[in-house]
Amino acid sequence: MKEKVQLFLDSDILEKYLLGDSTKEESLKAERYITMYPEVRETYNELQDNLETYARLYARKTPEGLKEIILHSARKERVASRKIYRYAVAASVAIMIFAGSSYFFWNQNKSLQQENTLVTNKIKYLEENMKNQLEDVRNQFIVLNNPDTRKYTLKGKKEAKELKAIAYINPVKKLSYINVSNVPNLPENKCFQMWAEVNGELVNLGVIKQLDDKDKLLALPYAEKAIGYITIEPEGGNTSPTVQNIVANINY
Amino acid sequence: MSTLIEKHIVSLLAEKDDKAISLLYDNYGDTLYGVALKVVRDEDLAQDVLQESFIKIWKKADSYDSSKAKLFTWLFRITRNTAIDKLRSVNNKSDKEVQIDVSDVYNLGVNGIRPEFMDIQENLEKIEPKYQIVLEALFFQGMTQQEASDELDIPLGTIKSRLKIGLRELGKIYGATMTIFLLLILLP
């Protein structure tokens, strides 16, 4: 420990630190040694006293009027620094307002962009939907207008005597449609479901809703010698038709 | 310097009370002006340096830490560095001009010394010239130790040891300078 202190005192770091000539690292080292070791502190204090004594030897009377000039500029400096402080406050406020409004506009822009994407998607969806519907209507028109199209009128059996449906089948274009024009009222937990037997497999064509499907042509999958069925099923439809509940069938 | 006045000034500085500047000027102005003049060797420049130093002291007032340095040491560092910077910037602007100034001012300076400071030589004689030369070069001419070594043609190691011994030798002046302080205090 002693050696370390002696080594430090033998170096010129303390002297450089005294004059303000030391580097940052040297200053930190000097400050550490001064705080930690009394002998370094003592030497430092002695050097400080000697420096003052030495400097005082060269004291020279300051010129008349210099004190007033210096006091005046120090006061001016104080006012200036207050002004700077005020400017700093004003600038900070301006920056905050700017940051706040930037954030607001950024946020607004973001939500507008989201909305824009949403609207674009909606338009795309509608366009797609419309195309499909138009295609559907075109096909219906072709079928209905075609001289080869045959029309079958269906009447319900059993509980569904009121059920009336018209099927349009075109063997040339291989298209078939059905229009369920009247659906009898069923108990609340029952519904009509349409099926088609195509190449020996039963295909679910969906549930006929009470009102919406009136006057609407439903496309049927076309196959040679296919059979269409309408059954009464529990509400929501069934995965396979209940054979005993067949209320109508169409052979085409 | 009485530590009581020093403490008073330090507390005024910490409060940014501008009475501090006035007190600093009264108590240290002459010494700091002497330091500035010794470095720049021109009275006008020295006045500029003193003014700039006081502004710096005023601006940095709240950064003064009495545990790190005595008030005078802090003031000395600021003034010396300001003076050295000033000298360098003037030298950069025009080398020739300054050299003429230096020779003119040097004479003026010697003639202008007031009688109460005339015993500087007497006091300095207590210190061997080999130390004086090194102290002057490092304190007032803003030379680094290497520069002083080159300029004075003395090995760097010798510069280092002379600075160390010289600074310690300065303690010898202390007794003598007390009379100067008394003179300063008694001056109107």
Interface residues (C-beta under 8 A of the other chain):
Chain A: D12 E15 K16 L18 L19 G20 D21 E31 I34 N45 E46 L47 Q48 D49 N50 L51 E52 T53 Y54 A55 R56 L57 Y58 A59 R60 K61 T62 P63 L66 K67 I69 I70 L71 S73 A74 R75 E77 R78 S81
Chain B: M1 K16 D18 I21 S22 Y25 D26 G29 D30 T31 Y33 G34 V35 L37 K38 E43 Q47 L50 Q51 F54 I55 W58 K59 K68 A69 K70 F72 T73 F76 R77 I78 R80 N81 G112 I113 R114 F117 I120 N123 L124 L135 L138 F139 T144 Q145 K160 L163 K164 L167 R168 L170 G171 I173 Y174 T177 I180 F181 L184
